[in-house]
Amino acid sequence: MGAGLAVPKRPDGSYDHAKLTECASKLKNSNEDFADETSVSLTGNPEIPYSIMIETIDALRHEPSKGEGDKPKLLFPDVMFSVIR
């Protein structure tokens, strides 16, 4: 288990879920040993709104579909979630 990764917020203070998806995709494709990896661990804290956590989970699960009828490419569909207390 590594130290993890963090994607900085946008200048307006919002979370950049598209950048997180891009980063997860690069990580998954960076080494052939990662190709079959399906799980990711996500740790939040009580101050982060639930909706942000769900958006983050969705950003890690798959890339957006390219067009109508196109299935999204799976990244890490098995998300393990925990909260720091």
Z-matrix of the N, CA and C atoms (Angstrom, degrees):
N
C 1 1.441
C 2 1.527 1 108.46
N 3 1.304 2 115.73 1 132.42
C 4 1.453 3 120.41 2 -178.88
C 5 1.515 4 111.86 3 -96.84
N 6 1.306 5 114.26 4 -175.62
C 7 1.458 6 120.86 5 -179.33
C 8 1.520 7 111.59 6 -72.23
N 9 1.319 8 117.06 7 -16.98
C 10 1.457 9 120.42 8 -179.93
C 11 1.510 10 110.65 9 96.68
N 12 1.312 11 114.56 10 -174.95
C 13 1.449 12 119.15 11 178.57
C 14 1.507 13 108.59 12 -137.58
N 15 1.303 14 115.01 13 156.35
C 16 1.461 15 121.09 14 178.86
C 17 1.516 16 108.36 15 -135.65
N 18 1.301 17 115.21 16 139.10
C 19 1.458 18 121.57 17 175.88
C 20 1.525 19 105.75 18 -109.75
N 21 1.323 20 117.59 19 123.69
C 22 1.469 21 118.60 20 -178.54
C 23 1.526 22 112.16 21 -65.10
N 24 1.323 23 114.66 22 154.89
C 25 1.462 24 119.82 23 176.18
C 26 1.526 25 109.29 24 -69.60
N 27 1.312 26 114.85 25 161.11
C 28 1.468 27 121.38 26 174.68
C 29 1.529 28 108.71 27 -70.17
N 30 1.326 29 117.19 28 162.82
C 31 1.466 30 120.01 29 178.91
C 32 1.535 31 113.90 30 -55.31
N 33 1.344 32 116.88 31 -28.57
C 34 1.467 33 119.42 32 179.95
C 35 1.530 34 112.67 33 -82.89
N 36 1.352 35 117.17 34 0.45
C 37 1.463 36 121.61 35 177.67
C 38 1.513 37 114.41 36 92.38
N 39 1.328 38 118.38 37 -3.64
C 40 1.466 39 120.77 38 179.28
C 41 1.528 40 110.30 39 -82.24
N 42 1.304 41 114.98 40 159.12
C 43 1.462 42 120.57 41 179.04
C 44 1.522 43 110.02 42 -80.12
N 45 1.322 44 116.50 43 138.97
C 46 1.463 45 121.57 44 -177.49
C 47 1.530 46 109.50 45 -99.36
N 48 1.330 47 115.95 46 80.51
C 49 1.458 48 120.43 47 -177.21
C 50 1.525 49 112.39 48 -68.06
N 51 1.317 50 117.73 49 -31.14
C 52 1.471 51 120.36 50 176.74
C 53 1.529 52 109.85 51 -63.84
N 54 1.312 53 117.52 52 -40.56
C 55 1.465 54 121.47 53 178.53
C 56 1.536 55 110.30 54 -67.79
N 57 1.338 56 117.01 55 -35.62
C 58 1.464 57 120.74 56 176.63
C 59 1.524 58 110.26 57 -63.65
N 60 1.332 59 117.36 58 -44.59
C 61 1.463 60 121.43 59 177.45
C 62 1.521 61 110.32 60 -60.85
N 63 1.324 62 116.78 61 -43.68
C 64 1.472 63 121.14 62 178.56
C 65 1.522 64 110.99 63 -61.37
N 66 1.321 65 116.77 64 -42.68
C 67 1.467 66 121.85 65 179.54
C 68 1.531 67 110.45 66 -65.47
N 69 1.336 68 117.48 67 -43.39
C 70 1.472 69 121.26 68 179.03
C 71 1.526 70 110.51 69 -63.52
N 72 1.317 71 116.90 70 -39.09
C 73 1.461 72 121.21 71 178.80
C 74 1.523 73 110.79 72 -65.06
N 75 1.329 74 116.80 73 -44.15
C 76 1.472 75 120.50 74 177.93
C 77 1.523 76 110.68 75 -62.38
N 78 1.322 77 116.48 76 -41.94
C 79 1.460 78 120.52 77 179.06
C 80 1.525 79 110.57 78 -62.27
N 81 1.326 80 117.32 79 -47.94
C 82 1.463 81 121.36 80 -179.16
C 83 1.524 82 111.83 81 -61.75
N 84 1.332 83 117.14 82 -35.60
C 85 1.457 84 121.50 83 -178.12
C 86 1.526 85 114.08 84 -91.18
N 87 1.322 86 117.10 85 0.87
C 88 1.467 87 120.36 86 -175.72
C 89 1.527 88 113.81 87 -77.37
N 90 1.331 89 116.10 88 -17.67
C 91 1.457 90 119.50 89 -176.80
C 92 1.530 91 108.02 90 -151.27
N 93 1.308 92 117.24 91 133.53
C 94 1.469 93 119.29 92 -178.74
C 95 1.524 94 112.86 93 -61.35
N 96 1.332 95 117.79 94 -22.84
C 97 1.464 96 120.94 95 177.14
C 98 1.528 97 112.02 96 -66.58
N 99 1.336 98 117.53 97 -20.83
C 100 1.457 99 121.39 98 -178.45
C 101 1.527 100 112.54 99 -89.04
N 102 1.313 101 118.02 100 -10.43
C 103 1.468 102 122.18 101 -172.76
C 104 1.531 103 112.97 102 -55.58
N 105 1.333 104 117.73 103 -37.70
C 106 1.463 105 121.03 104 -177.49
C 107 1.529 106 113.13 105 -94.45
N 108 1.316 107 117.16 106 0.79
C 109 1.470 108 120.70 107 -179.99
C 110 1.522 109 109.57 108 -69.91
N 111 1.325 110 117.11 109 131.20
C 112 1.460 111 120.55 110 -179.35
C 113 1.529 112 112.83 111 -120.87
N 114 1.318 113 118.01 112 -9.60
C 115 1.459 114 119.00 113 -174.28
C 116 1.526 115 112.54 114 -108.82
N 117 1.313 116 113.36 115 150.17
C 118 1.454 117 121.94 116 176.88
C 119 1.528 118 106.96 117 -143.61
N 120 1.324 119 116.55 118 145.78
C 121 1.468 120 121.75 119 176.76
C 122 1.517 121 108.84 120 -105.21
N 123 1.298 122 115.68 121 132.95
C 124 1.459 123 122.32 122 -179.33
C 125 1.517 124 108.08 123 -125.76
N 126 1.315 125 115.94 124 126.20
C 127 1.458 126 121.19 125 179.24
C 128 1.516 127 109.01 126 -118.48
N 129 1.303 128 116.31 127 129.26
C 130 1.456 129 121.18 128 179.15
C 131 1.511 130 110.32 129 -118.65
N 132 1.316 131 115.41 130 176.78
C 133 1.454 132 119.35 131 173.42
C 134 1.527 133 108.22 132 -125.90
N 135 1.319 134 117.33 133 161.29
C 136 1.465 135 120.66 134 -173.52
C 137 1.534 136 114.68 135 -59.37
N 138 1.312 137 118.65 136 -19.71
C 139 1.461 138 121.08 137 -178.00
C 140 1.534 139 113.12 138 -78.96
N 141 1.332 140 117.62 139 -15.63
C 142 1.463 141 120.67 140 -178.50
C 143 1.529 142 108.77 141 -83.52
N 144 1.334 143 117.30 142 125.29
C 145 1.471 144 119.78 143 -179.69
C 146 1.534 145 111.82 144 -60.37
N 147 1.321 146 115.13 145 146.23
C 148 1.461 147 122.21 146 -179.50
C 149 1.525 148 110.93 147 -55.32
N 150 1.322 149 117.77 148 -41.51
C 151 1.470 150 121.10 149 -178.18
C 152 1.526 151 111.51 150 -61.84
N 153 1.315 152 117.39 151 -34.86
C 154 1.472 153 121.22 152 177.76
C 155 1.522 154 109.80 153 -67.92
N 156 1.332 155 116.99 154 -39.06
C 157 1.464 156 120.13 155 179.01
C 158 1.528 157 110.35 156 -64.33
N 159 1.326 158 117.45 157 -41.61
C 160 1.469 159 120.76 158 179.18
C 161 1.523 160 110.19 159 -64.88
N 162 1.326 161 117.53 160 -42.47
C 163 1.464 162 120.85 161 177.42
C 164 1.529 163 110.88 162 -61.93
N 165 1.323 164 116.49 163 -36.98
C 166 1.464 165 121.54 164 178.74
C 167 1.524 166 110.77 165 -67.84
N 168 1.319 167 116.49 166 -43.62
C 169 1.468 168 120.87 167 177.23
C 170 1.527 169 109.78 168 -59.99
N 171 1.327 170 116.50 169 -46.18
C 172 1.468 171 120.32 170 178.87
C 173 1.530 172 111.34 171 -61.21
N 174 1.323 173 117.43 172 -38.35
C 175 1.469 174 121.21 173 -179.91
C 176 1.525 175 111.57 174 -65.91
N 177 1.332 176 117.16 175 -29.62
C 178 1.466 177 120.97 176 -179.75
C 179 1.523 178 112.77 177 -85.98
N 180 1.307 179 117.85 178 -23.08
C 181 1.467 180 121.33 179 -175.89
C 182 1.522 181 113.49 180 -71.44
N 183 1.324 182 117.07 181 -42.71
C 184 1.464 183 118.90 182 -175.40
C 185 1.513 184 111.41 183 -159.81
N 186 1.329 185 114.19 184 158.95
C 187 1.456 186 120.69 185 172.33
C 188 1.521 187 108.09 186 -77.38
N 189 1.320 188 117.95 187 154.44
C 190 1.471 189 118.75 188 176.62
C 191 1.524 190 110.82 189 -64.98
N 192 1.323 191 116.39 190 150.61
C 193 1.463 192 118.96 191 177.77
C 194 1.523 193 109.14 192 -68.15
N 195 1.308 194 115.62 193 150.37
C 196 1.469 195 121.76 194 -176.09
C 197 1.525 196 112.39 195 -80.89
N 198 1.321 197 116.81 196 -23.35
C 199 1.452 198 120.01 197 -178.84
C 200 1.514 199 110.71 198 -174.12
N 201 1.296 200 116.09 199 179.30
C 202 1.454 201 121.00 200 -178.77
C 203 1.527 202 110.67 201 -61.45
N 204 1.308 203 116.73 202 130.98
C 205 1.458 204 121.80 203 179.63
C 206 1.524 205 113.76 204 84.55
N 207 1.312 206 117.21 205 -8.39
C 208 1.465 207 121.78 206 -179.56
C 209 1.530 208 109.08 207 -85.67
N 210 1.316 209 116.69 208 129.81
C 211 1.459 210 120.35 209 177.54
C 212 1.531 211 108.83 210 -80.08
N 213 1.335 212 117.45 211 136.23
C 214 1.459 213 119.00 212 178.13
C 215 1.529 214 111.06 213 -67.74
N 216 1.311 215 116.69 214 146.86
C 217 1.462 216 122.26 215 178.08
C 218 1.524 217 108.49 216 -77.53
N 219 1.340 218 116.15 217 124.32
C 220 1.462 219 120.27 218 179.04
C 221 1.517 220 110.47 219 -70.17
N 222 1.317 221 115.50 220 139.78
C 223 1.454 222 121.66 221 173.98
C 224 1.528 223 108.22 222 -109.80
N 225 1.324 224 116.61 223 -79.34
C 226 1.457 225 122.06 224 -179.25
C 227 1.542 226 108.39 225 -130.88
N 228 1.337 227 117.37 226 79.75
C 229 1.457 228 120.27 227 -174.67
C 230 1.533 229 114.52 228 -71.56
N 231 1.324 230 117.46 229 -17.67
C 232 1.469 231 121.26 230 -178.65
C 233 1.524 232 108.75 231 -100.34
N 234 1.326 233 115.05 232 94.47
C 235 1.473 234 120.92 233 -175.97
C 236 1.516 235 109.69 234 -98.41
N 237 1.332 236 116.55 235 124.70
C 238 1.460 237 122.54 236 173.09
C 239 1.524 238 106.12 237 -100.02
N 240 1.319 239 115.81 238 122.30
C 241 1.455 240 121.29 239 -173.88
C 242 1.518 241 110.18 240 -116.58
N 243 1.327 242 116.64 241 137.37
C 244 1.459 243 121.60 242 174.97
C 245 1.524 244 108.37 243 -142.79
N 246 1.313 245 115.01 244 160.95
C 247 1.459 246 121.68 245 179.51
C 248 1.509 247 108.98 246 -121.58
N 249 1.327 248 115.62 247 132.65
C 250 1.464 249 121.77 248 176.09
C 251 1.534 250 107.99 249 -77.82
N 252 1.299 251 115.62 250 134.03
C 253 1.481 252 119.42 251 178.01
C 254 1.494 253 110.61 252 -113.13
